[in-house]
Amino acid sequence: DIVFSADHDFAFLGGAKCLQIVDFKLTSNKLSSLSVKSCSKKTIELCLEGANTLQSSSSQFQYLPADCPILDCMEDPRLRCAVAVILGSDTFPGGLVGVGPSSVATILQANQNITADQLFEQ
């Protein structure tokens, strides 16, 4: 899925395969720069492969991987929703106080098969 937005909630809705086009620039009606963001290292790597075949000398491609690629290990949409609430989203701005992406990533890495309910018990 590709979304034109800087809103982080879309990544949690789309999951690891969601690619966000954060910014782009057209020069003489041609794409001259592109900023793409994903919460998945795998998605970024696939994007890089495709961009290498399309890149011309006049184009500049910028890829911004997430600091904590937590969506790499989350296929369950309920778990993604729980993480979005914990970290902060449009429905719960600010998220849980004192909980950030790195602490959520630590929990997810230690508990590969964790459910949304179990995550809230942590």
NORNORFEN-V476752 format. One line per field, one symbol per residue. ss: DSSP state (2 for helix, 1 for strand, 0 for the rest). phi: phi as a letter, one per 20 degrees, with the letter a starting at -180 (. if undefined). A space follows every 50 residues. Layout:
ss->???
phi->???
//
This chain:
ss->01110000222222222011111111100111111111002222222222 22220000011111100002222000222222222220000000000000 2222222222000002222220
phi->.cceaefffffffenfefddeebbcdclmcfdbbddcbecffffffffgf ffeefdfedcdcddfffcfffgdcefffffffffffeobfebgnmffndc gfffffffffcgdfdfffffff
//
